[in-house]
Amino acid sequence: PMLQPAPWSVFFRNLAVQSRETIAFWGQGVSAPVQILSGVGFLAAFSTHRRSLFSPTRLVLAAGGTFAGLFALNPVAPFPRLLLHALVVYLLLAAAGLSALLERLPGADRRPGLLSAAAALAVAFWMGISDPGARSFASESEFPQAPEVASFLAGRLAPEDRVVGVCPLDAPLQYAFHRAGLPEAVLALNPEKDPPSRARMLSPGARRFFILVNERRESLEDLVHKTGLHEAGIGKPSIEARFGRVAVYTASKDLVSDGR
């Protein structure tokens, strides 16, 4: 259902959410000064390389036209992982812009390219010593504990239960449920941008909620409000288990506020 075409109103809302998640995904494990530096280089490339055959303006227009055509054929907002190829182009343009700026410094023409190479090595060294989170980026983003979580939930799920989670936990968990033969009807994944998931989460028949929180990315409170789970009238969630950096909470619908 996540790859099915959506109405244009839903598509644009999902596109805004996915755009914010893509920016956060690209910047994970990268310090703010390095992000600012790459942004300056990217913008500078539009001025310093505007007459190049592969000018940034032409590349951006070509990419924009391609995406517009794909969206017209199939209005589905792309997931952050699908845009990693665009990150390569962004970084290449940022490097080109920074290199051009450095070569305009006084005396830089005496040793062309040397200053740019030294600056690149300095930035790489700085990122290596100041951002240890970048070294564990791959293992943290793949949710390898999904089969363990599915096994944990297997003996606890009832038809009136719902499992709430968001990207990047959604796809691995859905796959683990499928492999384990668990009912996918209890999954309410990405309810903040997937109307069917939101409907399952807020349905009158939903009584208990298993809430999956990637504590590296967000807090329980942020996730509850982000997904709209607070609208279900749940009580205070309690911790059930932890699998790495993924915490599993349970919360039940408040019978008094639900009118029962």
Stockholm file with secondary structure:
# STOCKHOLM 1.0

chainA/1-260         PMLQPAPWSVFFRNLAVQSRETIAFWGQGVSAPVQILSGVGFLAAFSTHRRSLFSPTRLVLAAGGTFAGLFALNPVAPFPRLLLHALVVYLLLAAAGLSALLERLPGADRRPGLLSAAAALAVAFWMGISDPGARSFASESEFPQAPEVASFLAGRLAPEDRVVGVCPLDAPLQYAFHRAGLPEAVLALNPEKDPPSRARMLSPGARRFFILVNERRESLEDLVHKTGLHEAGIGKPSIEARFGRVAVYTASKDLVSDGR
#=GR chainA/1-260 SS CTTSCCCHHHHHHHHHHHHHHHHHHHHTTCCHHHHHHHHHHHHHHHHHTTTSTTCHHHHHHHHHHHHHHHHHHSCCCCCGGGGHHHHHHHHHHHHHHHHHHHHTSTTGGGSTTHHHHHHHHHHHHHHHHHCGGGGGHHHHHSCTTHHHHHHHHHTTCCTTEEEEECTTSHHHHHHHHHHHTCCGGGEEESTTTCHHHHHHHTSTTCCEEEEEEETTTCCHHHHHHHHTGGGGCBCCCEEEEEETTEEEEEEEBCTTTTTC
#=GC SS_cons         CTTSCCCHHHHHHHHHHHHHHHHHHHHTTCCHHHHHHHHHHHHHHHHHTTTSTTCHHHHHHHHHHHHHHHHHHSCCCCCGGGGHHHHHHHHHHHHHHHHHHHHTSTTGGGSTTHHHHHHHHHHHHHHHHHCGGGGGHHHHHSCTTHHHHHHHHHTTCCTTEEEEECTTSHHHHHHHHHHHTCCGGGEEESTTTCHHHHHHHTSTTCCEEEEEEETTTCCHHHHHHHHTGGGGCBCCCEEEEEETTEEEEEEEBCTTTTTC
//
